[in-house]
Amino acid sequence: MIPFSDEELQPAVESVIEKVRPSIKLDGGDITLLKIENGQVYVQLQGACVGCGSSGTTIKFGVERQMQTLIHPEIVVVNVPHGFEDKLDQLG
């Protein structure tokens, strides 16, 4: 169990996103934080990252690993496909 509220996680999560954003932008993409709920971080890849075969690797081994290392080892990052912004409960 993550010992922080979603509100307490927000600044740390935003900081990690800003840290990984330059790497994502190098490949013509971007990343947007949509929501933090129950310790799950919902993000959406943008630009060239949409539909890219490496997007899952970017999320799990780039973004999620950084958050687990710098914030808490139980954080889970979920990439929200375009069109599912209002259906986060169907993702996981």
C-alpha positions in Angstrom: 0.0 0.0 0.0 1.3 3.4 -0.9 1.6 5.6 2.2 0.7 8.8 0.4 -2.7 10.3 -0.6 -3.2 11.0 -4.3 -2.9 14.7 -3.6 0.4 14.2 -1.9 1.7 12.2 -4.9 0.8 14.9 -7.4 3.9 17.1 -7.1 6.3 14.1 -7.1 4.5 12.5 -10.1 4.6 15.8 -12.0 8.3 16.1 -11.2 9.1 12.7 -12.7 7.0 13.4 -15.8 9.0 16.6 -16.3 12.2 14.5 -15.9 11.2 11.9 -18.6 9.5 14.3 -20.9 12.7 15.4 -22.8 13.5 11.8 -23.7 10.0 11.3 -25.0 10.1 14.5 -27.0 13.3 13.4 -28.7 11.2 10.8 -30.5 8.5 13.3 -31.5 6.1 12.5 -28.6 5.0 13.9 -25.3 3.3 12.7 -22.2 0.3 14.2 -20.3 -0.7 13.4 -16.7 -4.5 12.8 -16.6 -5.2 11.6 -13.1 -3.9 10.0 -10.0 -6.3 7.6 -8.3 -5.6 5.1 -5.5 -1.9 5.3 -6.3 -2.4 4.6 -10.0 -1.0 7.2 -12.3 -3.0 7.7 -15.5 -1.0 9.3 -18.3 -1.5 9.6 -22.1 1.2 9.5 -24.7 1.0 12.1 -27.4 2.4 12.8 -30.8 4.6 10.1 -32.4 4.1 7.9 -29.4 0.5 7.3 -30.2 0.3 3.8 -31.7 4.1 3.3 -31.5 5.1 -0.3 -30.8 7.5 0.9 -28.1 5.0 2.9 -26.2 4.4 0.1 -23.6 8.1 -0.1 -23.0 8.3 3.6 -22.6 5.5 3.5 -20.0 6.8 0.5 -18.0 10.5 0.8 -18.2 10.8 4.6 -18.6 8.0 6.3 -16.7 6.9 3.7 -14.3 10.4 2.6 -13.3 11.4 6.2 -12.6 8.3 6.7 -10.4 8.9 3.5 -8.5 12.5 4.4 -7.9 12.0 8.0 -7.0 8.6 7.9 -5.3 7.4 4.5 -4.2 8.0 0.9 -5.5 4.2 0.1 -5.7 3.2 3.0 -8.1 1.6 1.7 -11.3 1.5 3.8 -14.4 -1.3 3.3 -16.9 -1.2 4.6 -20.5 -4.7 5.8 -21.4 -5.5 5.3 -25.1 -7.0 8.3 -26.9 -10.8 8.2 -26.5 -10.7 6.5 -23.1 -10.1 9.6 -21.0 -13.6 9.2 -19.4 -13.4 5.5 -19.0 -10.4 5.1 -16.6 -12.3 2.5 -14.6 -12.2 0.2 -17.6 -8.4 0.3 -17.7 -5.9 -1.4 -15.4 
